[in-house]
Structures are given as structure tokens and as C-alpha cells.
Amino acid sequence: MPTAARRSSPVVAIDGPSGAGKSSVSRGVAKALGYRYLDTGAMYRAVTWWMLRHDVDIHDAAQVAAHAALPQIETGTNPANPTITVDGLDVSGPIRGRDVTAAVSPVAAVPAVRARLVEIQRQAIGNGDIVVEGRDIGSVVVPDAELKVYLTAAPEARAARRTAELSDPAIAADEVSLHTTLHTTKESLLHRDSIDSSRSTSPLTRAEGAVEVDSTDMSLNEVVEHVVALFRSRVSAGATS
């Protein structure tokens, strides 16, 4: 892909663990800047969905690697209406299901899967004008991004956000069930953190030069405004250096 010196426009890379708010923040930043948006996590979910649908043993890395090139992944970059298809089928809904969520980490850890998707991601990034979110954007996919952000939050806050995304009103109305769901979600997030951070290929990490943003006590708008301000400061500094 073009280096920063050759790209015509900047790239914003936003990494971080599940539940930190990457998707909402990244889309908000992209809209504020008039940029495109790329959700790389959705791509890993899409491959996972395909593996499950084709009865590939997701815990057998060799099997996953052997099938890694088969699913045809296409992703839109409109922050107002991000899309993702597998073999021409819209999977934006199915890839958010609990079965895919539980299976995505072992699939994403397979080097063949990561190598293929990183290539697709770099093609989508092209000459810039894009906000890209994931777990290895600033460290692997585009390490020379003009702004690299590591977005995080306390485990309790992340669990509450993810539970709100997944829970139905009947569960939310029951305090005991909600407490159990929060605890289960928190444990699941921490387990995924452990897998993503310890994998041998492109682990989740704070990239060199990334600015850490803790969203625990911040509203979505506050985080978006903060990241936009960071970006404008960086771009302005780069233009005058």
C-alpha cells in the first residue's frame, strides 16, 4: 500500500479491545472529517461466519488456513451505512450473532486468515481519506498512519456496553439476570482480550506512537470530539514541520 509520504490523504487508525467503543467512535470521526470508514473486525467476523456455515472446525488452524482464501469478502466504506457481504450475501446482521462472537478469536488468530484480510484492508485504505478500526491497524496494517489511537475502557464499562448491544428488553428488566449477563460478558471480553493479546500473529497491542484514549467516563460525542481534535492537531503539526 502507499506509504504516508506517497498517500494523497491521511489515515486514522483506531485500535482497542472489544466493547471500548471503536465502531461508534470510528464512524463518528469519519463522519466529522468527511472520511471513509473501514471496520476490519467485521471482516474477521465475516470469515468466521463462513467457516461456521461450511462446518470448518474453527479450532483446527490447519483446516481454517486451508479454507481462508475461499470466502469472497466485500466491505463498504460509507460511515453512514457500512456494508459487508460474503459471496454476495449481506451478512451485516448474522456476523453479530453470539455464535460468531464466540468463534471469531481462534479464526482471527490463524496467520493465513490475517495475511489475506490485511491485503484486502490495505487495498481498501488506498490513498487515505479513511478511518480504520481494528486490533492491529496501527501496529501492522498501516503503521505509518497520521494518527494512531488506542481506545480502551474499564472492563465493567465495556461489559455494560456490550450487554446493552446484545441483551433483549426482557433480560434488561430483570436485575438478577442483568447482573449475571454483565458478569458473563465481562469474563468473555477478558478471555477474548487474553487470546487476542497473546496470539503469535498481529496481537492486540498499543502501537508505537499511538495515543491512548480511555472512554470509561466519556460520552460518545466527547470521545469523537477528542479524537477529531487530536487528528487536526497532528495534521496541522505535520503540515508545518
C-alpha positions in Angstrom: 0.0 0.0 0.0 1.2 3.6 -0.4 3.3 4.9 2.4 2.4 8.1 4.3 4.8 10.0 2.0 3.0 8.8 -1.1 -0.6 8.8 0.1 -2.6 11.8 -1.0 -4.7 11.9 2.2 -4.3 10.9 5.9 -5.3 7.7 7.6 -6.7 7.5 11.2 -6.1 4.1 12.8 -8.2 3.2 15.9 -7.3 0.0 17.8 -8.5 -1.4 21.0 -10.3 -4.3 22.8 -13.9 -5.3 22.4 -16.5 -3.0 24.0 -14.3 0.1 24.1 -16.5 1.8 21.5 -14.3 1.6 18.5 -17.1 1.2 15.9 -19.2 4.1 17.1 -16.2 6.3 17.7 -14.6 5.5 14.3 -17.9 6.1 12.4 -18.4 9.4 14.3 -14.8 10.5 13.5 -15.2 9.5 9.8 -18.4 11.5 9.5 -16.9 14.5 11.2 -13.9 14.5 8.9 -15.8 13.6 5.8 -13.7 10.4 5.5 -14.4 6.8 4.6 -14.7 4.1 7.3 -13.4 0.6 7.4 -14.4 -2.0 10.1 -11.7 -4.7 9.9 -13.3 -6.6 12.8 -16.4 -7.2 10.6 -14.2 -8.8 8.0 -12.8 -11.3 10.6 -16.4 -11.9 11.7 -17.4 -12.5 8.1 -14.7 -15.1 7.6 -15.8 -16.8 10.8 -19.4 -16.8 9.8 -18.4 -18.5 6.5 -16.3 -21.1 8.4 -19.2 -22.0 10.7 -21.6 -22.2 7.8 -19.3 -24.6 6.0 -18.7 -26.8 9.0 -15.0 -25.9 9.2 -13.5 -26.8 12.6 -12.6 -23.3 13.9 -10.2 -24.9 16.5 -8.2 -26.6 13.8 -5.9 -24.0 12.5 -4.8 -26.1 9.5 -8.4 -26.5 8.4 -9.1 -22.8 8.8 -6.0 -21.9 6.8 -6.9 -24.3 4.1 -10.2 -22.5 3.6 -9.0 -19.0 4.2 -9.0 -18.0 0.5 -12.5 -19.2 -0.3 -14.9 -16.7 1.2 -15.3 -13.6 -1.1 -15.4 -10.6 1.3 -16.5 -7.2 0.2 -16.9 -4.3 2.6 -18.4 -0.8 2.0 -16.7 2.3 3.4 -19.6 4.6 3.9 -19.7 5.5 7.6 -23.4 6.3 7.4 -24.2 2.8 6.0 -21.3 0.4 6.3 -21.9 -2.9 4.5 -20.3 -6.3 4.3 -21.0 -9.2 2.1 -19.7 -12.8 1.8 -20.1 -14.4 -1.6 -22.5 -11.7 -2.5 -24.7 -12.2 0.6 -25.3 -9.4 3.1 -24.1 -10.7 6.4 -24.1 -7.5 8.5 -26.7 -9.0 10.8 -25.5 -12.6 11.1 -21.9 -11.7 11.9 -23.0 -10.0 15.1 -24.6 -13.2 16.5 -23.3 -14.9 19.6 -22.1 -17.9 17.7 -19.8 -15.8 15.6 -18.7 -13.7 18.6 -17.7 -16.8 20.4 -15.8 -18.2 17.5 -14.0 -15.2 15.9 -10.9 -15.1 18.1 -9.5 -18.6 17.1 -10.2 -17.8 13.4 -8.6 -14.4 13.6 -5.5 -15.9 15.1 -4.8 -18.0 12.0 -1.9 -16.4 10.1 -3.4 -17.3 6.7 -6.6 -15.5 7.6 -4.8 -12.4 8.8 -2.5 -12.3 5.8 -5.4 -12.4 3.3 -7.5 -9.8 5.1 -4.6 -7.4 5.7 -4.1 -7.4 2.0 -7.7 -6.6 1.3 -7.7 -3.9 4.0 -4.6 -2.2 2.5 -6.3 -2.2 -0.9 -9.4 -0.5 0.7 -7.2 2.0 2.5 -5.6 3.0 -0.7 -4.6 6.7 -0.8 -6.2 7.5 2.6 -9.2 9.7 3.5 -10.3 6.9 5.8 -10.7 5.9 9.5 -9.8 2.3 10.1 -10.7 0.4 13.2 -9.4 -3.0 14.5 -6.8 -4.6 16.7 -3.7 -4.4 14.6 -4.3 -1.3 12.4 -1.6 1.0 13.9 0.9 -1.9 14.5 0.6 -3.9 11.3 -2.0 -2.8 8.7 -0.9 0.9 8.4 1.8 1.6 11.0 2.6 5.0 9.3 -1.0 6.3 9.9 -1.1 10.0 10.5 -3.0 9.4 13.8 -2.9 6.2 15.8 -5.4 5.8 18.7 -5.6 3.0 21.2 -9.2 3.2 22.5 -9.8 1.5 25.8 -12.2 1.5 28.8 -12.6 -0.3 32.1 -13.8 -3.9 31.8 -17.0 -3.0 33.7 -17.8 -0.2 31.2 -17.0 -2.4 28.2 -19.2 -5.2 29.6 -22.1 -2.9 30.1 -21.9 -1.5 26.6 -21.6 -5.0 25.0 -24.5 -6.2 27.2 -26.7 -3.3 26.0 -25.9 -4.2 22.4 -26.8 -7.9 22.9 -29.5 -8.0 25.6 -33.2 -8.1 24.9 -35.6 -5.9 26.9 -36.8 -8.9 29.0 -33.2 -9.5 30.3 -32.6 -5.9 30.9 -35.7 -5.6 33.0 -34.5 -8.4 35.3 -31.8 -7.1 37.6 -30.6 -10.5 38.6 -30.4 -11.7 35.0 -28.7 -8.4 34.0 -26.1 -8.9 36.7 -25.4 -12.4 35.6 -25.2 -11.2 31.9 -22.9 -8.4 32.8 -20.6 -10.8 34.7 -20.6 -13.3 31.9 -20.0 -10.7 29.3 -17.1 -9.2 31.3 -15.5 -12.6 31.6 -16.0 -13.3 27.9 -14.4 -9.9 27.0 -11.4 -10.5 29.3 -11.0 -14.0 27.8 -11.0 -12.6 24.3 -8.5 -9.9 25.4 -6.2 -12.7 26.5 -6.5 -14.6 23.3 -6.1 -11.5 21.1 -3.2 -10.1 23.1 -1.2 -13.4 23.2 -1.6 -14.7 19.7 1.7 -15.0 17.8 0.5 -13.1 14.7 -0.5 -9.5 14.9 -1.5 -9.4 18.6 -3.7 -6.7 20.1 -1.3 -4.1 21.4 -0.9 -0.4 21.7 1.1 0.5 18.6 4.2 2.6 18.8 3.2 6.3 18.7 -0.5 5.6 19.5 -2.4 7.9 21.8 -4.3 6.0 24.4 -7.8 7.3 25.0 -9.8 5.9 27.9 -13.5 6.2 27.1 -14.8 4.9 30.5 -16.2 8.2 31.7 -16.7 9.9 28.4 -19.8 10.1 26.2 -19.6 9.0 22.6 -19.6 12.7 21.4 -16.8 13.6 23.8 -14.6 10.8 22.5 -15.3 11.6 18.9 -14.6 15.3 19.5 -11.4 14.4 21.3 -10.1 12.1 18.5 -11.0 14.7 15.9 -9.1 17.4 17.8 -6.1 15.0 18.1 -6.2 14.4 14.4 -6.4 18.1 13.4 -3.6 18.8 15.8 -1.4 16.1 14.2 -2.2 17.0 10.7 -1.6 20.7 11.4 1.7 19.9 13.1 2.7 17.7 10.2 1.9 20.4 7.6 4.1 22.9 9.3 7.0 20.7 10.2 
